[in-house]
Amino acid sequence: MALKQITIAGGGLAGLSLGVALRQRNIPVQIMEAAAYPRHRVCGEFISGIQEHELKALGIDDLFIPAARHRETAWFDGACPMFRATLPETAYGLSRHHLDAALAERFTITGGELQTSTRFTGDAEVEGIVLASGRPQRVSEWLGMKAHFEDLALTADLEIHLGNHAYVGLTKVEHDRVNVSGLFHRTSPVSGGQQALAQAVQDSGLTELSDRLRNAHMDASSLKGVNRFHLGWQSHRDSAVRIGDAAAMIPPFTGNGMTMALQSALAAAEPLTRWSQGACSWHDTQFAIRQTQSQLFSSRLRWARALQELLLQPLGRRLCAYAINHRWVSFDTLYRTVR
Ligand SMILES: Cc1cc2nc3c(=O)[nH]c(=O)nc-3n(C[C@H](O)[C@H](O)[C@H](O)COP(=O)(O)OP(=O)(O)OC[C@H]3O[C@@H](n4cnc5c(N)ncnc54)[C@H](O)[C@@H]3O)c2cc1C
């Protein structure tokens, strides 16, 4: 029996991991990726909430061997410590520069057809097409930025700094490099150039952190910014199959967006395999994928949105620190609401 081909538009984390999972099941897969590898992406590169068995089921668990392992987190309100906590489970720090290239290599080695520097422009509602094209290109009131630093000492595996309508995360990725990434509300234009990230941090009232960044060595090629995205479920009128950020984007402070990309790929792998084998219709495939994503992600998206709103308000931050430090609510409980 001839297997039907799956075409994936977008070779980021979601598209590539789905491609590898489908190739493990011998499904013919083509991925079209607008860019080439390796490349830096705007991402905090802190991966939490993914389980070992999920990585194994995708066939990519060994790609996480070089990742930094994280257990401790420290949160700051401006220059003031809010709380320190131990994560309920180990999180990973792995750069997209490394991970996407490793996934692309795994995909081609397993017989997948990868077309880089190729933009998908076809009809996304045609049977067999999966959109993994990332955040929709809608201008946002948020600016996301990231860069890698060397010689930057951390006080915990994950530092989160909350400022005026902004937050910044610092965490180690492979080779002891530190990823600094932030989300900034765009109340004023951001200056360009190499100091753009440090300047945005300073403009958010995080002066001490900004000084730390200015005194460390930044890899200028890793500095990236993005202002086109929309947090939450992505609303679409069509019935195309979407995974990863193309389906829903969780606020970055959760460190769960990459996990959602991987989990949505895993949720799509089995229904797409059945469709390729002729065992179910495309309509049933779309329905199964949407339903699983809704079950997996709806609650964490709601909680993440509410917590982000709380953390961006000075009073909300004080309340949160008080509640955790006085054991009204445990960090573990809050952690699990967004995973
Ligand atoms: C500031 C910031 C910080 C973040 N920090 C974290 C973090 O610490 N931890 C975490 O887990 N998540 C974080 N995230 C979220 C995380 O980066 C995303 O959830 C994740 O990248 C989603 O993967 P994806 O494969 O869906 O999309 P992407 O990684 O964006 O991949 C989409 C791919 O599709 C390609 N593409 C787009 N259009 C087309 C087309 N028409 N044809 C072909 N190719 C196309 C693009 O080139 C890209 O390679 C952060 C996000 C932001 C903005």
The ligand as an SDF file (V2000), in Angstrom:
LIG
                    3D

 53 58  0  0  0  0  0  0  0  0999 V2000
   11.3700   36.5200   23.8490 C   0  0  0  0  0  0  0  0  0  0  0  0
   11.0150   35.0520   23.7960 C   0  0  0  0  0  0  0  0  0  0  0  0
   11.5940   34.1860   24.7040 C   0  0  0  0  0  0  0  0  0  0  0  0
   11.2630   32.8320   24.6900 C   0  0  0  0  0  0  0  0  0  0  0  0
   11.8460   32.0140   25.6190 N   0  0  0  0  0  0  0  0  0  0  0  0
   11.5050   30.7230   25.6480 C   0  0  0  0  0  0  0  0  0  0  0  0
   12.1030   29.8450   26.6000 C   0  0  0  0  0  0  0  0  0  0  0  0
   12.9710   30.2140   27.3970 O   0  0  0  0  0  0  0  0  0  0  0  0
   11.6860   28.5530   26.6300 N   0  0  0  0  0  0  0  0  0  0  0  0
   10.7500   28.0750   25.7630 C   0  0  0  0  0  0  0  0  0  0  0  0
   10.4080   26.8920   25.8540 O   0  0  0  0  0  0  0  0  0  0  0  0
   10.1950   28.8730   24.8280 N   0  0  0  0  0  0  0  0  0  0  0  0
   10.5510   30.1720   24.7440 C   0  0  0  0  0  0  0  0  0  0  0  0
   10.0040   30.9730   23.7870 N   0  0  0  0  0  0  0  0  0  0  0  0
    9.0390   30.3990   22.8400 C   0  0  0  0  0  0  0  0  0  0  0  0
    9.7050   29.4880   21.7970 C   0  0  0  0  0  0  0  0  0  0  0  0
   10.7530   30.1740   21.1520 O   0  0  0  0  0  0  0  0  0  0  0  0
    8.6830   29.0490   20.7690 C   0  0  0  0  0  0  0  0  0  0  0  0
    7.5470   28.5530   21.4320 O   0  0  0  0  0  0  0  0  0  0  0  0
    9.2220   27.9800   19.8260 C   0  0  0  0  0  0  0  0  0  0  0  0
   10.2510   28.5360   19.0510 O   0  0  0  0  0  0  0  0  0  0  0  0
    8.1340   27.4600   18.9120 C   0  0  0  0  0  0  0  0  0  0  0  0
    8.6850   26.6090   17.9360 O   0  0  0  0  0  0  0  0  0  0  0  0
    8.0110   26.5110   16.4970 P   0  0  0  0  0  0  0  0  0  0  0  0
    8.7340   25.4280   15.7810 O   0  0  0  0  0  0  0  0  0  0  0  0
    6.5490   26.4400   16.6180 O   0  0  0  0  0  0  0  0  0  0  0  0
    8.3070   27.9150   15.7880 O   0  0  0  0  0  0  0  0  0  0  0  0
    9.6930   28.4970   15.3060 P   0  0  0  0  0  0  0  0  0  0  0  0
   10.7950   28.0440   16.1390 O   0  0  0  0  0  0  0  0  0  0  0  0
    9.4520   29.9700   15.1600 O   0  0  0  0  0  0  0  0  0  0  0  0
    9.8920   27.8600   13.8640 O   0  0  0  0  0  0  0  0  0  0  0  0
    9.0920   28.2210   12.7730 C   0  0  0  0  0  0  0  0  0  0  0  0
    9.9110   28.0180   11.5070 C   0  0  0  0  0  0  0  0  0  0  0  0
    9.0730   28.2010   10.3600 O   0  0  0  0  0  0  0  0  0  0  0  0
    9.8030   28.8980    9.3720 C   0  0  0  0  0  0  0  0  0  0  0  0
    8.7980   29.5070    8.5020 N   0  0  0  0  0  0  0  0  0  0  0  0
    7.9450   30.5130    8.7760 C   0  0  0  0  0  0  0  0  0  0  0  0
    7.1200   30.7330    7.7400 N   0  0  0  0  0  0  0  0  0  0  0  0
    7.4660   29.8320    6.7950 C   0  0  0  0  0  0  0  0  0  0  0  0
    6.9720   29.5430    5.4680 C   0  0  0  0  0  0  0  0  0  0  0  0
    5.9510   30.2150    4.9350 N   0  0  0  0  0  0  0  0  0  0  0  0
    7.5680   28.5560    4.7650 N   0  0  0  0  0  0  0  0  0  0  0  0
    8.6040   27.8590    5.2810 C   0  0  0  0  0  0  0  0  0  0  0  0
    9.1160   28.0920    6.5280 N   0  0  0  0  0  0  0  0  0  0  0  0
    8.5340   29.0600    7.2560 C   0  0  0  0  0  0  0  0  0  0  0  0
   10.6750   29.8750   10.1390 C   0  0  0  0  0  0  0  0  0  0  0  0
   11.8130   30.2470    9.3900 O   0  0  0  0  0  0  0  0  0  0  0  0
   11.0500   29.0170   11.3740 C   0  0  0  0  0  0  0  0  0  0  0  0
   12.2490   28.3180   11.1710 O   0  0  0  0  0  0  0  0  0  0  0  0
   10.3320   32.3350   23.7510 C   0  0  0  0  0  0  0  0  0  0  0  0
    9.7600   33.2020   22.8170 C   0  0  0  0  0  0  0  0  0  0  0  0
   10.0980   34.5460   22.8370 C   0  0  0  0  0  0  0  0  0  0  0  0
    9.4720   35.4790   21.8220 C   0  0  0  0  0  0  0  0  0  0  0  0
  1  2  1  0
  2  3  1  0
  2 52  2  0
  3  4  2  0
  4  5  1  0
  4 50  1  0
  5  6  2  0
  6  7  1  0
  6 13  1  0
  7  8  2  0
  7  9  1  0
  9 10  1  0
 10 11  2  0
 10 12  1  0
 12 13  2  0
 13 14  1  0
 14 15  1  0
 14 50  1  0
 15 16  1  0
 16 17  1  0
 16 18  1  0
 18 19  1  0
 18 20  1  0
 20 21  1  0
 20 22  1  0
 22 23  1  0
 23 24  1  0
 24 25  2  0
 24 26  1  0
 24 27  1  0
 27 28  1  0
 28 29  2  0
 28 30  1  0
 28 31  1  0
 31 32  1  0
 32 33  1  0
 33 34  1  0
 33 48  1  0
 34 35  1  0
 35 36  1  0
 35 46  1  0
 36 37  1  0
 36 45  1  0
 37 38  2  0
 38 39  1  0
 39 40  1  0
 39 45  2  0
 40 41  1  0
 40 42  2  0
 42 43  1  0
 43 44  2  0
 44 45  1  0
 46 47  1  0
 46 48  1  0
 48 49  1  0
 50 51  2  0
 51 52  1  0
 52 53  1  0
M  END
$$$$
